[in-house]
Amino acid sequence: MTTADQSGMGSSAVLRDGPWTHRHVAANGARFHIAELGEGPLVLLVHGFPQFWWTWRHQLTALADAGYRAVAMDLRGVGGSDRTPRGYDPANLALDITGVIRSLGEPDAALVGHDLGGYLAWTAAVMRPKLVRRLAVASMPHPRSWRSALLRDPRQTAASSYIWGFQRPWLPERQLVADDAEAVGRLLRDWSGPRQPEPESIEVYRRAMTIPSTAHCAIEPYRWLVRSIARPDGVQFNRRMKRPVLVPTLHLHGSLDPVMRTRSAAGSGEYVEAPYRWRLFDGLGHFPHEEDAVAFSTELVDWLRDPEPDRR
């Protein structure tokens, strides 16, 4: 199902009002919805699961106020972007992201990703280093660190139980959208720290997940991540990610994240041959950019402005 097919059903859920503008751009054989605000160097924001572009609403305004062109995109299959029948492996999804950078007419971007968006941001920085000026990742280890922790750390394996549950056919999609996507609200609450999401915010994410085909498309990347572990394409991808990240990197993490353990994420700097800064937010969970938007945005803007980003 394409964006055009489902626009009438989902536009009210996805096209949230605000100071930003909405439009679509073509990239990598599909059409992607973006929300943009401000002028200046491009900062591209990539959401995770179970969210869509709106998760970056606070950062859009903070970055624009700081003199940046802030753009939040919907990943393939989510929000207002095309729902294609295939193309949900991380290499192709990363090419979606770098394709959007090109379609925006920019030579490069500071790339900011959370959760699955962070996994893809790591990937994009390795695959298309000339298009990524700086990299900021929240709540997601480097892909090789994540894979190692998932397979070797029993606590991380248990924390990622939802991913193992996604491997079943069709049932996970049905569970995700049942009762107006009540499961989405439960995940947002369970994965957050003491600063719980507002009920109004939960309702926005629930509505977006119930757009036809969204649940299936949102789960497909996780199916690839597990099913490809022993397949040639997964082995090749893991080998490809040995290439170091060559741009300044900011790694952000909530100390109470129950999904991605701090121990799993903390060693990711070994894959960065550039200035690397680790920032742990005490008392925050899996969504630091929403749980404490001011602290997160301040950290991000200060790092983007820092001409010597390796300085602590």
C-alpha positions in Angstrom: 0.0 0.0 0.0 1.5 3.4 -1.0 1.2 6.7 0.7 -1.4 7.7 -1.9 -3.5 4.7 -1.0 -3.6 5.4 2.7 -3.3 9.2 2.8 -7.0 9.7 3.4 -7.0 7.2 6.3 -3.8 8.4 8.0 -3.2 12.1 7.2 -4.9 13.4 10.3 -2.7 11.1 12.5 0.5 12.0 10.7 0.3 15.6 9.6 0.5 17.1 13.0 0.1 20.9 13.2 3.0 23.0 14.2 5.5 25.6 13.0 7.0 23.1 10.6 5.9 22.3 7.1 5.0 19.0 5.6 5.9 17.6 2.2 7.1 14.5 0.4 10.4 13.8 -1.3 11.4 11.0 -3.6 14.4 8.8 -2.8 15.6 5.3 -3.4 12.5 4.3 -5.3 9.9 5.5 -2.8 8.3 8.6 -1.5 9.0 9.9 2.0 7.1 12.2 4.2 9.1 14.9 6.0 8.5 17.7 8.4 10.9 20.6 8.2 11.6 23.8 10.0 14.4 26.4 10.0 17.3 27.4 7.7 20.9 26.6 7.9 23.0 23.4 7.9 20.9 20.3 7.5 20.1 18.1 10.5 18.1 15.0 9.6 16.2 13.3 12.4 15.2 9.6 12.1 12.7 8.0 14.4 12.5 4.6 16.0 9.9 2.0 17.0 6.9 2.4 17.7 7.0 6.0 16.6 7.1 8.3 13.6 8.5 11.7 12.7 6.5 13.4 15.5 8.8 12.0 18.2 11.2 14.8 17.1 8.8 17.7 17.6 10.8 19.3 20.4 14.1 19.0 18.6 12.7 20.5 15.4 11.9 23.7 17.1 15.1 23.7 19.2 17.3 23.1 16.2 15.6 25.7 14.1 16.0 28.2 16.9 19.7 27.4 17.0 20.1 28.1 13.3 19.7 24.7 11.6 17.5 23.3 8.9 15.8 20.6 10.9 14.1 17.8 9.0 12.3 14.8 10.6 11.5 12.0 8.1 9.2 9.0 8.3 10.9 5.7 7.6 9.7 3.5 4.8 6.4 1.9 5.7 5.6 4.3 8.6 3.8 7.6 9.1 3.3 9.4 5.8 5.9 7.5 3.8 5.3 4.8 1.2 4.4 1.3 2.3 6.3 -0.9 -0.1 6.1 -4.7 -0.3 9.8 -5.1 0.4 13.0 -3.1 1.1 13.1 -3.3 4.9 16.7 -4.6 5.4 19.0 -2.1 7.1 21.2 -1.5 4.0 18.2 -0.4 1.9 16.7 1.6 4.7 20.0 3.4 5.2 20.0 4.2 1.5 16.5 5.7 2.0 18.0 8.1 4.5 21.0 9.1 2.4 18.7 9.4 -0.6 16.5 11.9 1.3 19.6 14.0 2.1 20.4 14.1 -1.6 16.7 14.9 -2.5 16.8 17.8 -0.1 19.5 19.4 -2.2 22.2 19.3 0.5 25.8 18.0 0.2 25.6 16.3 3.6 23.7 16.3 6.9 24.2 15.9 10.6 22.3 12.6 11.1 20.4 12.0 14.3 18.7 8.6 15.0 16.9 7.0 17.8 16.3 3.3 18.4 15.9 1.7 15.0 16.6 5.1 13.4 19.9 5.0 15.3 20.7 1.6 14.0 20.1 2.9 10.5 22.1 6.1 11.2 25.1 4.0 12.2 24.7 2.1 9.0 24.3 5.2 6.8 27.5 6.7 8.3 29.4 3.6 7.3 27.8 3.1 3.8 27.7 6.7 2.7 30.3 8.6 4.8 30.5 11.6 2.4 26.8 12.4 3.1 27.0 12.3 6.9 28.7 15.3 8.4 28.2 14.3 12.0 26.4 11.4 13.7 24.3 11.4 16.8 22.6 8.2 18.0 20.2 7.7 21.0 19.3 4.5 22.7 21.0 2.2 20.2 24.4 0.4 20.2 26.5 0.2 17.0 25.0 -2.7 14.9 27.9 -5.0 15.7 27.7 -4.3 19.4 24.0 -4.8 19.4 24.3 -8.1 17.5 27.0 -9.3 20.0 24.9 -8.3 23.0 21.7 -9.9 21.6 23.5 -13.2 21.1 25.8 -13.3 24.1 24.4 -11.3 26.9 21.4 -13.1 28.5 20.1 -9.9 30.0 20.1 -8.1 26.7 18.5 -11.1 25.1 15.7 -10.9 27.7 15.4 -7.2 27.3 14.9 -7.7 23.6 12.1 -10.3 24.0 9.8 -8.2 21.9 12.1 -8.6 18.9 12.0 -12.4 19.3 8.2 -12.2 19.5 8.2 -10.3 16.2 9.5 -13.4 14.4 6.1 -15.1 14.3 4.1 -14.5 11.1 1.1 -12.1 11.2 0.2 -12.5 14.9 2.5 -9.7 16.1 0.9 -7.2 13.6 -2.6 -8.2 14.9 -1.4 -7.8 18.5 0.1 -4.4 17.8 -3.1 -2.9 16.4 -5.6 -4.7 18.7 -7.8 -2.4 20.8 -6.8 0.7 18.8 -3.1 -0.2 19.2 -3.2 -0.4 23.0 0.1 -2.3 22.8 1.8 0.8 21.5 0.8 2.7 24.6 2.0 -0.1 26.8 5.4 -0.2 25.1 5.8 3.6 25.4 4.9 3.5 29.1 7.0 0.4 29.9 10.1 1.6 28.1 10.0 5.2 29.5 11.6 6.1 32.8 9.8 7.9 35.7 8.9 10.7 33.3 6.0 9.0 31.7 4.6 10.1 28.3 1.5 12.3 28.2 -1.8 10.4 27.4 -2.2 12.8 24.5 1.1 11.7 23.0 0.4 8.1 23.5 -2.9 8.6 21.6 -1.0 10.1 18.6 1.3 7.1 18.3 -1.6 4.7 18.7 -3.5 6.4 15.9 -0.4 6.4 13.6 0.1 2.6 14.1 -3.4 1.8 13.1 -3.0 3.2 9.6 -3.3 0.1 7.3 -0.1 -1.8 6.7 1.9 0.3 9.2 2.3 -2.5 11.8 3.6 -5.0 9.3 6.1 -2.5 7.8 7.3 -1.4 11.2 8.0 -5.0 12.3 9.7 -6.1 9.1 13.1 -4.6 9.9 13.2 -6.6 13.1 12.4 -9.8 11.3 15.3 -9.2 9.0 17.7 -8.5 11.9 17.0 -11.9 13.5 16.4 -14.1 10.5 19.5 -12.9 8.7 21.9 -13.6 11.6 23.1 -16.9 10.0 22.2 -16.0 6.4 24.8 -14.8 3.8 23.1 -11.4 3.6 23.3 -10.9 7.4 26.8 -12.2 7.6 27.8 -9.8 4.8 26.1 -6.9 6.5 27.8 -7.6 9.8 31.2 -7.8 8.0 30.5 -4.6 6.2 29.8 -2.8 9.5 33.4 -3.5 10.6 34.3 -0.4 8.6 34.9 2.4 11.1 32.7 5.5 11.4 34.8 8.4 10.3 32.8 11.4 11.5 32.4 13.0 14.9 29.8 10.9 16.9 27.6 11.8 19.8 26.2 8.7 21.6 23.2 9.4 23.9 21.6 7.0 26.3 19.2 6.9 29.2 20.5 5.2 32.4 17.1 3.5 33.0 16.6 2.2 29.4 15.0 -1.3 29.9 15.3 -2.2 26.2 18.9 -1.4 25.3 21.1 -1.9 28.3 23.7 0.7 29.0 26.4 -2.1 29.0 25.3 -3.1 25.4 25.6 0.5 24.1 28.7 1.7 26.0 31.3 -0.1 23.9 30.2 1.3 20.6 33.0 3.9 20.5 35.4 1.1 19.4 33.9 1.4 15.9 34.4 5.2 15.6 37.7 6.5 14.3 36.8 10.1 15.0 35.9 12.2 18.0 33.4 10.2 20.0 31.3 11.6 22.9 29.3 9.4 25.3 26.4 11.0 27.2 24.4 9.1 29.8 21.2 10.8 31.0 20.5 9.8 34.6 17.0 8.8 35.4 15.8 8.6 31.8 14.5 5.6 29.9 14.4 4.6 26.2 13.1 7.9 24.9 15.4 10.6 26.3 14.6 13.1 23.6 11.0 13.1 24.8 11.4 12.3 28.5 13.6 15.4 29.0 13.4 17.3 25.7 15.3 20.3 27.0 18.3 18.4 28.3 18.5 16.3 25.2 18.1 19.2 22.8 20.7 21.3 24.7 23.2 18.5 24.6 22.6 18.0 20.8 22.8 21.7 19.9 25.9 22.3 22.0 27.6 19.3 20.4 26.6 20.4 16.9 28.0 23.9 17.6 31.3 22.6 19.1 34.2 23.0 16.6 36.1 20.5 18.7 33.6 17.8 19.4 36.1 15.5 21.1 36.5 18.0 23.9 34.6 16.8 27.0 
